[in-house]
Amino acid sequence: MLDLTLKPNPLPKPPMITTLALAVFPAFLAQEASAVKIEPRTELEFAQVATWPGSKTSQTLLGVGVRDKTFFRVKVYALGLYVEPVGAAKALEKWKETSVKKMKKDNKFYDALLNGKFSKT
């Protein structure tokens, strides 16, 4: 039987979506945005800003990525990480001038991203 239980990814190996988010993190803090972001491999469009049903506030797209997974002939998933922009910017401000290479090695960055007191979708 297939176990579909979500399990946390241990550090220091970062979860895939946080690794993808690193590539666009500096632009996020600078609030650069267009109407949509296109994930290049799948060519799927993600809205730069989204307001989810039942929510009064919008979230900003932090990054997009692809995960290859073969299961019942479904091979590719495109996903986006949305965050509440003001809270995320405050929680992650200390890494604003940090290179992606350094952030990848910084467990405190991942902890702040995953456990920060701001909404994530």
Sequence and secondary structure as in RCSB ss.txt:
>XXXX:A:sequence
MLDLTLKPNPLPKPPMITTLALAVFPAFLAQEASAVKIEPRTELEFAQVATWPGSKTSQTLLGVGVRDKTFFRVK
VYALGLYVEPVGAAKALEKWKETSVKKMKKDNKFYDALLNGKFSKT
>XXXX:A:secstr
          SSS  HHHHHHHHHHHHHHTT   SEEE TTT  EEESEE  TT SS EEEEEEEEEEEEETTEE
EEEEEEEE HHHHHHHHGGGTT  HHHHHT HHHHHHHHHSSS B 
